[in-house]
Amino acid sequence: MKQFSLLVSVLFFYLLSVTTIQAQCAMCAASLESSKGEGMNSGINSGILYLMLFPYILIGTIGFIWYRSYKKNKEKTAGL
C-alpha cells in the first residue's frame, strides 16, 4: 500500500508539471515562428522530441523492473 501511495503522489506531481511543460513548448513555437533560418527550426524540433522521449523511457524502465520483480515474487510464492 505504501508503494501505491508513493506512485500516486509521483503521478500527481508529474501531472502538475505538465502546464509548465506546455508553456515552454509555446515559447519554443513562438521562437520558431519568428526565426527565418531552417537549420535552427529543425534543431529545436529535434531537441523537443529528444526531451519528450526520456520521461517515456524512464516510466517504461520502472514499469519493466516492477513487472519483473512482481513476476519473480509470484514464482517464489507458487514454488513454496
PDB file with SEQRES, HELIX, SHEET and CRYST1 records, atoms N, CA, C and O in Angstrom:
SEQRES   1 A   80  MET LYS GLN PHE SER LEU LEU VAL SER VAL LEU PHE PHE          
SEQRES   2 A   80  TYR LEU LEU SER VAL THR THR ILE GLN ALA GLN CYS ALA          
SEQRES   3 A   80  MET CYS ALA ALA SER LEU GLU SER SER LYS GLY GLU GLY          
SEQRES   4 A   80  MET ASN SER GLY ILE ASN SER GLY ILE LEU TYR LEU MET          
SEQRES   5 A   80  LEU PHE PRO TYR ILE LEU ILE GLY THR ILE GLY PHE ILE          
SEQRES   6 A   80  TRP TYR ARG SER TYR LYS LYS ASN LYS GLU LYS THR ALA          
SEQRES   7 A   80  GLY LEU                                                      
HELIX    1 AA1 LYS A    2  LEU A   16  1                                  15    
HELIX    2 AA2 VAL A   18  SER A   34  1                                  17    
HELIX    3 AA3 GLU A   38  GLY A   79  1                                  42    
CRYST1    1.000    1.000    1.000  90.00  90.00  90.00 P 1           1          
ATOM      1  N   MET A   1       0.826  -1.192   0.000  1.00  0.00           N  
ATOM      2  CA  MET A   1       0.000   0.000   0.000  1.00  0.00           C  
ATOM      3  C   MET A   1       0.870   1.256   0.000  1.00  0.00           C  
ATOM      4  O   MET A   1       0.520   2.271  -0.601  1.00  0.00           O  
ATOM      5  N   LYS A   2       2.015   1.166   0.689  1.00  0.00           N  
ATOM      6  CA  LYS A   2       2.909   2.314   0.745  1.00  0.00           C  
ATOM      7  C   LYS A   2       3.465   2.644  -0.640  1.00  0.00           C  
ATOM      8  O   LYS A   2       3.590   3.814  -1.003  1.00  0.00           O  
ATOM      9  N   GLN A   3       3.795   1.611  -1.404  1.00  0.00           N  
ATOM     10  CA  GLN A   3       4.310   1.832  -2.756  1.00  0.00           C  
ATOM     11  C   GLN A   3       3.239   2.438  -3.654  1.00  0.00           C  
ATOM     12  O   GLN A   3       3.532   3.285  -4.498  1.00  0.00           O  
ATOM     13  N   PHE A   4       2.005   2.004  -3.468  1.00  0.00           N  
ATOM     14  CA  PHE A   4       0.914   2.539  -4.281  1.00  0.00           C  
ATOM     15  C   PHE A   4       0.706   4.017  -3.997  1.00  0.00           C  
ATOM     16  O   PHE A   4       0.508   4.801  -4.925  1.00  0.00           O  
ATOM     17  N   SER A   5       0.749   4.411  -2.726  1.00  0.00           N  
ATOM     18  CA  SER A   5       0.571   5.831  -2.400  1.00  0.00           C  
ATOM     19  C   SER A   5       1.742   6.659  -2.926  1.00  0.00           C  
ATOM     20  O   SER A   5       1.554   7.802  -3.341  1.00  0.00           O  
ATOM     21  N   LEU A   6       2.938   6.095  -2.912  1.00  0.00           N  
ATOM     22  CA  LEU A   6       4.090   6.787  -3.483  1.00  0.00           C  
ATOM     23  C   LEU A   6       3.913   6.966  -4.987  1.00  0.00           C  
ATOM     24  O   LEU A   6       4.194   8.037  -5.524  1.00  0.00           O  
ATOM     25  N   LEU A   7       3.455   5.933  -5.657  1.00  0.00           N  
ATOM     26  CA  LEU A   7       3.227   6.010  -7.095  1.00  0.00           C  
ATOM     27  C   LEU A   7       2.159   7.045  -7.430  1.00  0.00           C  
ATOM     28  O   LEU A   7       2.322   7.821  -8.372  1.00  0.00           O  
ATOM     29  N   VAL A   8       1.083   7.061  -6.677  1.00  0.00           N  
ATOM     30  CA  VAL A   8       0.011   8.032  -6.921  1.00  0.00           C  
ATOM     31  C   VAL A   8       0.516   9.449  -6.699  1.00  0.00           C  
ATOM     32  O   VAL A   8       0.187  10.346  -7.476  1.00  0.00           O  
ATOM     33  N   SER A   9       1.306   9.670  -5.658  1.00  0.00           N  
ATOM     34  CA  SER A   9       1.810  11.019  -5.405  1.00  0.00           C  
ATOM     35  C   SER A   9       2.799  11.460  -6.485  1.00  0.00           C  
ATOM     36  O   SER A   9       2.800  12.627  -6.876  1.00  0.00           O  
ATOM     37  N   VAL A  10       3.634  10.551  -6.969  1.00  0.00           N  
ATOM     38  CA  VAL A  10       4.568  10.898  -8.047  1.00  0.00           C  
ATOM     39  C   VAL A  10       3.801  11.239  -9.319  1.00  0.00           C  
ATOM     40  O   VAL A  10       4.127  12.215  -9.994  1.00  0.00           O  
ATOM     41  N   LEU A  11       2.793  10.451  -9.650  1.00  0.00           N  
ATOM     42  CA  LEU A  11       1.985  10.737 -10.835  1.00  0.00           C  
ATOM     43  C   LEU A  11       1.235  12.054 -10.697  1.00  0.00           C  
ATOM     44  O   LEU A  11       1.085  12.789 -11.673  1.00  0.00           O  
ATOM     45  N   PHE A  12       0.764  12.356  -9.489  1.00  0.00           N  
ATOM     46  CA  PHE A  12       0.056  13.614  -9.246  1.00  0.00           C  
ATOM     47  C   PHE A  12       0.978  14.806  -9.491  1.00  0.00           C  
ATOM     48  O   PHE A  12       0.588  15.762 -10.161  1.00  0.00           O  
ATOM     49  N   PHE A  13       2.186  14.758  -8.960  1.00  0.00           N  
ATOM     50  CA  PHE A  13       3.127  15.857  -9.165  1.00  0.00           C  
ATOM     51  C   PHE A  13       3.586  15.938 -10.618  1.00  0.00           C  
ATOM     52  O   PHE A  13       3.871  17.025 -11.122  1.00  0.00           O  
ATOM     53  N   TYR A  14       3.657  14.806 -11.282  1.00  0.00           N  
ATOM     54  CA  TYR A  14       4.003  14.806 -12.706  1.00  0.00           C  
ATOM     55  C   TYR A  14       2.919  15.511 -13.516  1.00  0.00           C  
ATOM     56  O   TYR A  14       3.216  16.285 -14.426  1.00  0.00           O  
ATOM     57  N   LEU A  15       1.667  15.239 -13.177  1.00  0.00           N  
ATOM     58  CA  LEU A  15       0.566  15.895 -13.889  1.00  0.00           C  
ATOM     59  C   LEU A  15       0.531  17.392 -13.621  1.00  0.00           C  
ATOM     60  O   LEU A  15       0.115  18.163 -14.485  1.00  0.00           O  
ATOM     61  N   LEU A  16       0.958  17.811 -12.442  1.00  0.00           N  
ATOM     62  CA  LEU A  16       1.007  19.241 -12.146  1.00  0.00           C  
ATOM     63  C   LEU A  16       2.074  19.947 -12.970  1.00  0.00           C  
ATOM     64  O   LEU A  16       1.936  21.134 -13.270  1.00  0.00           O  
ATOM     65  N   SER A  17       3.120  19.247 -13.337  1.00  0.00           N  
ATOM     66  CA  SER A  17       4.206  19.873 -14.090  1.00  0.00           C  
ATOM     67  C   SER A  17       3.905  19.984 -15.578  1.00  0.00           C  
ATOM     68  O   SER A  17       4.663  20.623 -16.307  1.00  0.00           O  
ATOM     69  N   VAL A  18       2.828  19.383 -16.041  1.00  0.00           N  
ATOM     70  CA  VAL A  18       2.503  19.407 -17.468  1.00  0.00           C  
ATOM     71  C   VAL A  18       2.223  20.826 -17.945  1.00  0.00           C  
ATOM     72  O   VAL A  18       2.591  21.171 -19.068  1.00  0.00           O  
ATOM     73  N   THR A  19       1.583  21.658 -17.131  1.00  0.00           N  
ATOM     74  CA  THR A  19       1.286  23.026 -17.567  1.00  0.00           C  
ATOM     75  C   THR A  19       2.572  23.810 -17.795  1.00  0.00           C  
ATOM     76  O   THR A  19       2.646  24.620 -18.719  1.00  0.00           O  
ATOM     77  N   THR A  20       3.571  23.584 -16.977  1.00  0.00           N  
ATOM     78  CA  THR A  20       4.855  24.246 -17.171  1.00  0.00           C  
ATOM     79  C   THR A  20       5.498  23.785 -18.473  1.00  0.00           C  
ATOM     80  O   THR A  20       6.077  24.589 -19.204  1.00  0.00           O  
ATOM     81  N   ILE A  21       5.396  22.514 -18.754  1.00  0.00           N  
ATOM     82  CA  ILE A  21       5.970  21.973 -19.984  1.00  0.00           C  
ATOM     83  C   ILE A  21       5.268  22.556 -21.196  1.00  0.00           C  
ATOM     84  O   ILE A  21       5.921  22.913 -22.177  1.00  0.00           O  
ATOM     85  N   GLN A  22       3.955  22.658 -21.143  1.00  0.00           N  
ATOM     86  CA  GLN A  22       3.216  23.217 -22.271  1.00  0.00           C  
ATOM     87  C   GLN A  22       3.575  24.679 -22.484  1.00  0.00           C  
ATOM     88  O   GLN A  22       3.632  25.136 -23.625  1.00  0.00           O  
ATOM     89  N   ALA A  23       3.817  25.413 -21.420  1.00  0.00           N  
ATOM     90  CA  ALA A  23       4.196  26.815 -21.559  1.00  0.00           C  
ATOM     91  C   ALA A  23       5.540  26.929 -22.268  1.00  0.00           C  
ATOM     92  O   ALA A  23       5.725  27.815 -23.102  1.00  0.00           O  
ATOM     93  N   GLN A  24       6.466  26.055 -21.948  1.00  0.00           N  
ATOM     94  CA  GLN A  24       7.765  26.097 -22.604  1.00  0.00           C  
ATOM     95  C   GLN A  24       7.641  25.735 -24.077  1.00  0.00           C  
ATOM     96  O   GLN A  24       8.337  26.310 -24.913  1.00  0.00           O  
ATOM     97  N   CYS A  25       6.780  24.805 -24.401  1.00  0.00           N  
ATOM     98  CA  CYS A  25       6.585  24.447 -25.811  1.00  0.00           C  
ATOM     99  C   CYS A  25       6.003  25.617 -26.586  1.00  0.00           C  
ATOM    100  O   CYS A  25       6.344  25.814 -27.752  1.00  0.00           O  
ATOM    101  N   ALA A  26       5.129  26.396 -25.959  1.00  0.00           N  
ATOM    102  CA  ALA A  26       4.577  27.572 -26.632  1.00  0.00           C  
ATOM    103  C   ALA A  26       5.677  28.601 -26.890  1.00  0.00           C  
ATOM    104  O   ALA A  26       5.674  29.270 -27.923  1.00  0.00           O  
ATOM    105  N   MET A  27       6.610  28.727 -25.959  1.00  0.00           N  
ATOM    106  CA  MET A  27       7.721  29.662 -26.153  1.00  0.00           C  
ATOM    107  C   MET A  27       8.614  29.190 -27.298  1.00  0.00           C  
ATOM    108  O   MET A  27       9.087  30.002 -28.093  1.00  0.00           O  
ATOM    109  N   CYS A  28       8.845  27.892 -27.383  1.00  0.00           N  
ATOM    110  CA  CYS A  28       9.646  27.363 -28.497  1.00  0.00           C  
ATOM    111  C   CYS A  28       8.931  27.605 -29.820  1.00  0.00           C  
ATOM    112  O   CYS A  28       9.561  27.976 -30.810  1.00  0.00           O  
ATOM    113  N   ALA A  29       7.624  27.399 -29.839  1.00  0.00           N  
ATOM    114  CA  ALA A  29       6.867  27.616 -31.076  1.00  0.00           C  
ATOM    115  C   ALA A  29       6.931  29.074 -31.497  1.00  0.00           C  
ATOM    116  O   ALA A  29       7.048  29.369 -32.687  1.00  0.00           O  
ATOM    117  N   ALA A  30       6.857  29.990 -30.537  1.00  0.00           N  
ATOM    118  CA  ALA A  30       6.932  31.413 -30.875  1.00  0.00           C  
ATOM    119  C   ALA A  30       8.302  31.765 -31.436  1.00  0.00           C  
ATOM    120  O   ALA A  30       8.400  32.551 -32.378  1.00  0.00           O  
ATOM    121  N   SER A  31       9.359  31.194 -30.872  1.00  0.00           N  
ATOM    122  CA  SER A  31      10.695  31.493 -31.397  1.00  0.00           C  
ATOM    123  C   SER A  31      10.891  30.876 -32.777  1.00  0.00           C  
ATOM    124  O   SER A  31      11.602  31.438 -33.611  1.00  0.00           O  
ATOM    125  N   LEU A  32      10.274  29.737 -33.023  1.00  0.00           N  
ATOM    126  CA  LEU A  32      10.370  29.121 -34.350  1.00  0.00           C  
ATOM    127  C   LEU A  32       9.628  29.936 -35.399  1.00  0.00           C  
ATOM    128  O   LEU A  32      10.085  30.059 -36.535  1.00  0.00           O  
ATOM    129  N   GLU A  33       8.488  30.490 -35.019  1.00  0.00           N  
ATOM    130  CA  GLU A  33       7.714  31.281 -35.972  1.00  0.00           C  
ATOM    131  C   GLU A  33       8.421  32.579 -36.331  1.00  0.00           C  
ATOM    132  O   GLU A  33       8.289  33.079 -37.448  1.00  0.00           O  
ATOM    133  N   SER A  34       9.169  33.120 -35.382  1.00  0.00           N  
ATOM    134  CA  SER A  34       9.831  34.391 -35.645  1.00  0.00           C  
ATOM    135  C   SER A  34      11.175  34.226 -36.362  1.00  0.00           C  
ATOM    136  O   SER A  34      11.662  35.173 -36.979  1.00  0.00           O  
ATOM    137  N   SER A  35      11.780  33.032 -36.287  1.00  0.00           N  
ATOM    138  CA  SER A  35      13.092  32.845 -36.916  1.00  0.00           C  
ATOM    139  C   SER A  35      12.932  32.480 -38.388  1.00  0.00           C  
ATOM    140  O   SER A  35      11.945  31.867 -38.796  1.00  0.00           O  
ATOM    141  N   LYS A  36      13.921  32.872 -39.162  1.00  0.00           N  
ATOM    142  CA  LYS A  36      13.892  32.612 -40.605  1.00  0.00           C  
ATOM    143  C   LYS A  36      14.767  31.425 -40.995  1.00  0.00           C  
ATOM    144  O   LYS A  36      14.572  30.837 -42.059  1.00  0.00           O  
ATOM    145  N   GLY A  37      15.732  31.066 -40.142  1.00  0.00           N  
ATOM    146  CA  GLY A  37      16.678  30.007 -40.500  1.00  0.00           C  
ATOM    147  C   GLY A  37      16.065  28.625 -40.400  1.00  0.00           C  
ATOM    148  O   GLY A  37      15.447  28.296 -39.388  1.00  0.00           O  
ATOM    149  N   GLU A  38      16.225  27.818 -41.423  1.00  0.00           N  
ATOM    150  CA  GLU A  38      15.671  26.461 -41.442  1.00  0.00           C  
ATOM    151  C   GLU A  38      16.460  25.521 -40.531  1.00  0.00           C  
ATOM    152  O   GLU A  38      15.880  24.612 -39.937  1.00  0.00           O  
ATOM    153  N   GLY A  39      17.766  25.724 -40.412  1.00  0.00           N  
ATOM    154  CA  GLY A  39      18.589  24.861 -39.572  1.00  0.00           C  
ATOM    155  C   GLY A  39      18.224  24.963 -38.108  1.00  0.00           C  
ATOM    156  O   GLY A  39      18.212  23.960 -37.394  1.00  0.00           O  
ATOM    157  N   MET A  40      17.927  26.164 -37.660  1.00  0.00           N  
ATOM    158  CA  MET A  40      17.535  26.357 -36.263  1.00  0.00           C  
ATOM    159  C   MET A  40      16.187  25.693 -35.986  1.00  0.00           C  
ATOM    160  O   MET A  40      15.982  25.134 -34.908  1.00  0.00           O  
ATOM    161  N   ASN A  41      15.285  25.749 -36.934  1.00  0.00           N  
ATOM    162  CA  ASN A  41      13.969  25.139 -36.749  1.00  0.00           C  
ATOM    163  C   ASN A  41      14.071  23.633 -36.564  1.00  0.00           C  
ATOM    164  O   ASN A  41      13.451  23.077 -35.657  1.00  0.00           O  
ATOM    165  N   SER A  42      14.831  22.980 -37.397  1.00  0.00           N  
ATOM    166  CA  SER A  42      14.957  21.527 -37.273  1.00  0.00           C  
ATOM    167  C   SER A  42      15.715  21.154 -36.005  1.00  0.00           C  
ATOM    168  O   SER A  42      15.446  20.112 -35.407  1.00  0.00           O  
ATOM    169  N   GLY A  43      16.658  21.991 -35.591  1.00  0.00           N  
ATOM    170  CA  GLY A  43      17.388  21.725 -34.348  1.00  0.00           C  
ATOM    171  C   GLY A  43      16.493  21.807 -33.130  1.00  0.00           C  
ATOM    172  O   GLY A  43      16.580  20.968 -32.234  1.00  0.00           O  
ATOM    173  N   ILE A  44      15.634  22.810 -33.091  1.00  0.00           N  
ATOM    174  CA  ILE A  44      14.718  22.947 -31.953  1.00  0.00           C  
ATOM    175  C   ILE A  44      13.701  21.813 -31.965  1.00  0.00           C  
ATOM    176  O   ILE A  44      13.375  21.267 -30.911  1.00  0.00           O  
ATOM    177  N   ASN A  45      13.196  21.453 -33.135  1.00  0.00           N  
ATOM    178  CA  ASN A  45      12.244  20.339 -33.211  1.00  0.00           C  
ATOM    179  C   ASN A  45      12.879  19.033 -32.751  1.00  0.00           C  
ATOM    180  O   ASN A  45      12.241  18.250 -32.047  1.00  0.00           O  
ATOM    181  N   SER A  46      14.118  18.791 -33.139  1.00  0.00           N  
ATOM    182  CA  SER A  46      14.816  17.580 -32.695  1.00  0.00           C  
ATOM    183  C   SER A  46      15.037  17.607 -31.188  1.00  0.00           C  
ATOM    184  O   SER A  46      14.910  16.580 -30.521  1.00  0.00           O  
ATOM    185  N   GLY A  47      15.366  18.778 -30.651  1.00  0.00           N  
ATOM    186  CA  GLY A  47      15.558  18.909 -29.208  1.00  0.00           C  
ATOM    187  C   GLY A  47      14.285  18.650 -28.432  1.00  0.00           C  
ATOM    188  O   GLY A  47      14.315  18.022 -27.373  1.00  0.00           O  
ATOM    189  N   ILE A  48      13.166  19.129 -28.951  1.00  0.00           N  
ATOM    190  CA  ILE A  48      11.882  18.899 -28.286  1.00  0.00           C  
ATOM    191  C   ILE A  48      11.556  17.411 -28.273  1.00  0.00           C  
ATOM    192  O   ILE A  48      11.139  16.877 -27.246  1.00  0.00           O  
ATOM    193  N   LEU A  49      11.741  16.743 -29.395  1.00  0.00           N  
ATOM    194  CA  LEU A  49      11.480  15.306 -29.448  1.00  0.00           C  
ATOM    195  C   LEU A  49      12.417  14.536 -28.527  1.00  0.00           C  
ATOM    196  O   LEU A  49      12.004  13.574 -27.880  1.00  0.00           O  
ATOM    197  N   TYR A  50      13.664  14.950 -28.468  1.00  0.00           N  
ATOM    198  CA  TYR A  50      14.651  14.317 -27.593  1.00  0.00           C  
ATOM    199  C   TYR A  50      14.242  14.458 -26.126  1.00  0.00           C  
ATOM    200  O   TYR A  50      14.338  13.499 -25.360  1.00  0.00           O  
ATOM    201  N   LEU A  51      13.791  15.637 -25.737  1.00  0.00           N  
ATOM    202  CA  LEU A  51      13.379  15.861 -24.354  1.00  0.00           C  
ATOM    203  C   LEU A  51      12.083  15.125 -24.017  1.00  0.00           C  
ATOM    204  O   LEU A  51      11.886  14.712 -22.874  1.00  0.00           O  
ATOM    205  N   MET A  52      11.208  14.961 -24.991  1.00  0.00           N  
ATOM    206  CA  MET A  52       9.954  14.247 -24.746  1.00  0.00           C  
ATOM    207  C   MET A  52      10.171  12.747 -24.608  1.00  0.00           C  
ATOM    208  O   MET A  52       9.348  12.063 -24.000  1.00  0.00           O  
ATOM    209  N   LEU A  53      11.241  12.231 -25.151  1.00  0.00           N  
ATOM    210  CA  LEU A  53      11.489  10.800 -25.164  1.00  0.00           C  
ATOM    211  C   LEU A  53      11.864  10.258 -23.785  1.00  0.00           C  
ATOM    212  O   LEU A  53      11.447   9.155 -23.430  1.00  0.00           O  
ATOM    213  N   PHE A  54      12.627  10.996 -23.015  1.00  0.00           N  
ATOM    214  CA  PHE A  54      13.173  10.463 -21.772  1.00  0.00           C  
ATOM    215  C   PHE A  54      12.146  10.169 -20.681  1.00  0.00           C  
ATOM    216  O   PHE A  54      12.324   9.173 -19.980  1.00  0.00           O  
ATOM    217  N   PRO A  55      11.100  10.944 -20.485  1.00  0.00           N  
ATOM    218  CA  PRO A  55      10.106  10.522 -19.487  1.00  0.00           C  
ATOM    219  C   PRO A  55       9.464   9.179 -19.833  1.00  0.00           C  
ATOM    220  O   PRO A  55       9.197   8.373 -18.941  1.00  0.00           O  
ATOM    221  N   TYR A  56       9.217   8.936 -21.112  1.00  0.00           N  
ATOM    222  CA  TYR A  56       8.629   7.660 -21.511  1.00  0.00           C  
ATOM    223  C   TYR A  56       9.606   6.507 -21.300  1.00  0.00           C  
ATOM    224  O   TYR A  56       9.202   5.422 -20.881  1.00  0.00           O  
ATOM    225  N   ILE A  57      10.875   6.731 -21.585  1.00  0.00           N  
ATOM    226  CA  ILE A  57      11.880   5.695 -21.338  1.00  0.00           C  
ATOM    227  C   ILE A  57      11.980   5.412 -19.843  1.00  0.00           C  
ATOM    228  O   ILE A  57      12.057   4.253 -19.436  1.00  0.00           O  
ATOM    229  N   LEU A  58      11.981   6.451 -19.033  1.00  0.00           N  
ATOM    230  CA  LEU A  58      12.079   6.285 -17.585  1.00  0.00           C  
ATOM    231  C   LEU A  58      10.876   5.532 -17.032  1.00  0.00           C  
ATOM    232  O   LEU A  58      11.041   4.600 -16.245  1.00  0.00           O  
ATOM    233  N   ILE A  59       9.681   5.917 -17.427  1.00  0.00           N  
ATOM    234  CA  ILE A  59       8.474   5.248 -16.936  1.00  0.00           C  
ATOM    235  C   ILE A  59       8.433   3.807 -17.426  1.00  0.00           C  
ATOM    236  O   ILE A  59       8.048   2.912 -16.674  1.00  0.00           O  
ATOM    237  N   GLY A  60       8.821   3.570 -18.669  1.00  0.00           N  
ATOM    238  CA  GLY A  60       8.853   2.212 -19.196  1.00  0.00           C  
ATOM    239  C   GLY A  60       9.849   1.328 -18.465  1.00  0.00           C  
ATOM    240  O   GLY A  60       9.565   0.161 -18.195  1.00  0.00           O  
ATOM    241  N   THR A  61      11.016   1.875 -18.144  1.00  0.00           N  
ATOM    242  CA  THR A  61      12.026   1.115 -17.410  1.00  0.00           C  
ATOM    243  C   THR A  61      11.545   0.780 -16.008  1.00  0.00           C  
ATOM    244  O   THR A  61      11.707  -0.351 -15.550  1.00  0.00           O  
ATOM    245  N   ILE A  62      10.960   1.744 -15.329  1.00  0.00           N  
ATOM    246  CA  ILE A  62      10.429   1.497 -13.984  1.00  0.00           C  
ATOM    247  C   ILE A  62       9.321   0.456 -14.038  1.00  0.00           C  
ATOM    248  O   ILE A  62       9.264  -0.435 -13.190  1.00  0.00           O  
ATOM    249  N   GLY A  63       8.444   0.562 -15.026  1.00  0.00           N  
ATOM    250  CA  GLY A  63       7.370  -0.422 -15.176  1.00  0.00           C  
ATOM    251  C   GLY A  63       7.903  -1.817 -15.450  1.00  0.00           C  
ATOM    252  O   GLY A  63       7.388  -2.796 -14.911  1.00  0.00           O  
ATOM    253  N   PHE A  64       8.931  -1.914 -16.285  1.00  0.00           N  
ATOM    254  CA  PHE A  64       9.518  -3.216 -16.591  1.00  0.00           C  
ATOM    255  C   PHE A  64      10.163  -3.829 -15.359  1.00  0.00           C  
ATOM    256  O   PHE A  64       9.985  -5.020 -15.102  1.00  0.00           O  
ATOM    257  N   ILE A  65      10.909  -3.039 -14.592  1.00  0.00           N  
ATOM    258  CA  ILE A  65      11.545  -3.545 -13.368  1.00  0.00           C  
ATOM    259  C   ILE A  65      10.491  -3.974 -12.359  1.00  0.00           C  
ATOM    260  O   ILE A  65      10.637  -5.005 -11.703  1.00  0.00           O  
ATOM    261  N   TRP A  66       9.444  -3.196 -12.236  1.00  0.00           N  
ATOM    262  CA  TRP A  66       8.355  -3.517 -11.316  1.00  0.00           C  
ATOM    263  C   TRP A  66       7.683  -4.823 -11.739  1.00  0.00           C  
ATOM    264  O   TRP A  66       7.434  -5.688 -10.899  1.00  0.00           O  
ATOM    265  N   TYR A  67       7.388  -4.973 -13.028  1.00  0.00           N  
ATOM    266  CA  TYR A  67       6.755  -6.188 -13.530  1.00  0.00           C  
ATOM    267  C   TYR A  67       7.648  -7.403 -13.308  1.00  0.00           C  
ATOM    268  O   TYR A  67       7.169  -8.463 -12.906  1.00  0.00           O  
ATOM    269  N   ARG A  68       8.949  -7.251 -13.568  1.00  0.00           N  
ATOM    270  CA  ARG A  68       9.879  -8.365 -13.405  1.00  0.00           C  
ATOM    271  C   ARG A  68       9.962  -8.799 -11.940  1.00  0.00           C  
ATOM    272  O   ARG A  68       9.983  -9.995 -11.650  1.00  0.00           O  
ATOM    273  N   SER A  69      10.010  -7.832 -11.012  1.00  0.00           N  
ATOM    274  CA  SER A  69      10.070  -8.206  -9.596  1.00  0.00           C  
ATOM    275  C   SER A  69       8.755  -8.836  -9.144  1.00  0.00           C  
ATOM    276  O   SER A  69       8.759  -9.750  -8.320  1.00  0.00           O  
ATOM    277  N   TYR A  70       7.633  -8.355  -9.676  1.00  0.00           N  
ATOM    278  CA  TYR A  70       6.336  -8.950  -9.352  1.00  0.00           C  
ATOM    279  C   TYR A  70       6.276 -10.396  -9.829  1.00  0.00           C  
ATOM    280  O   TYR A  70       5.790 -11.275  -9.117  1.00  0.00           O  
ATOM    281  N   LYS A  71       6.772 -10.634 -11.032  1.00  0.00           N  
ATOM    282  CA  LYS A  71       6.761 -11.976 -11.602  1.00  0.00           C  
ATOM    283  C   LYS A  71       7.665 -12.917 -10.807  1.00  0.00           C  
ATOM    284  O   LYS A  71       7.305 -14.072 -10.576  1.00  0.00           O  
ATOM    285  N   LYS A  72       8.841 -12.431 -10.385  1.00  0.00           N  
ATOM    286  CA  LYS A  72       9.748 -13.264  -9.588  1.00  0.00           C  
ATOM    287  C   LYS A  72       9.127 -13.605  -8.239  1.00  0.00           C  
ATOM    288  O   LYS A  72       9.220 -14.746  -7.785  1.00  0.00           O  
ATOM    289  N   ASN A  73       8.497 -12.628  -7.596  1.00  0.00           N  
ATOM    290  CA  ASN A  73       7.856 -12.878  -6.306  1.00  0.00           C  
ATOM    291  C   ASN A  73       6.694 -13.856  -6.453  1.00  0.00           C  
ATOM    292  O   ASN A  73       6.469 -14.688  -5.575  1.00  0.00           O  
ATOM    293  N   LYS A  74       5.965 -13.761  -7.542  1.00  0.00           N  
ATOM    294  CA  LYS A  74       4.852 -14.670  -7.782  1.00  0.00           C  
ATOM    295  C   LYS A  74       5.358 -16.090  -7.985  1.00  0.00           C  
ATOM    296  O   LYS A  74       4.740 -17.038  -7.501  1.00  0.00           O  
ATOM    297  N   GLU A  75       6.475 -16.252  -8.694  1.00  0.00           N  
ATOM    298  CA  GLU A  75       7.058 -17.579  -8.905  1.00  0.00           C  
ATOM    299  C   GLU A  75       7.585 -18.164  -7.598  1.00  0.00           C  
ATOM    300  O   GLU A  75       7.473 -19.368  -7.366  1.00  0.00           O  
ATOM    301  N   LYS A  76       8.161 -17.314  -6.742  1.00  0.00           N  
ATOM    302  CA  LYS A  76       8.664 -17.793  -5.452  1.00  0.00           C  
ATOM    303  C   LYS A  76       7.524 -18.278  -4.570  1.00  0.00           C  
ATOM    304  O   LYS A  76       7.639 -19.324  -3.931  1.00  0.00           O  
ATOM    305  N   THR A  77       6.430 -17.536  -4.527  1.00  0.00           N  
ATOM    306  CA  THR A  77       5.307 -17.944  -3.679  1.00  0.00           C  
ATOM    307  C   THR A  77       4.602 -19.167  -4.256  1.00  0.00           C  
ATOM    308  O   THR A  77       4.059 -19.967  -3.494  1.00  0.00           O  
ATOM    309  N   ALA A  78       4.593 -19.337  -5.566  1.00  0.00           N  
ATOM    310  CA  ALA A  78       3.981 -20.520  -6.175  1.00  0.00           C  
ATOM    311  C   ALA A  78       4.847 -21.749  -5.932  1.00  0.00           C  
ATOM    312  O   ALA A  78       4.325 -22.860  -5.833  1.00  0.00           O  
ATOM    313  N   GLY A  79       6.155 -21.568  -5.836  1.00  0.00           N  
ATOM    314  CA  GLY A  79       7.074 -22.679  -5.609  1.00  0.00           C  
ATOM    315  C   GLY A  79       7.065 -23.171  -4.173  1.00  0.00           C  
ATOM    316  O   GLY A  79       7.464 -24.306  -3.914  1.00  0.00           O  
ATOM    317  N   LEU A  80       6.627 -22.356  -3.245  1.00  0.00           N  
ATOM    318  CA  LEU A  80       6.601 -22.760  -1.834  1.00  0.00           C  
ATOM    319  C   LEU A  80       5.425 -23.614  -1.604  1.00  0.00           C  
ATOM    320  O   LEU A  80       5.204 -24.071  -0.483  1.00  0.00           O  
TER     321      LEU A  80                                                      
END                                                                             
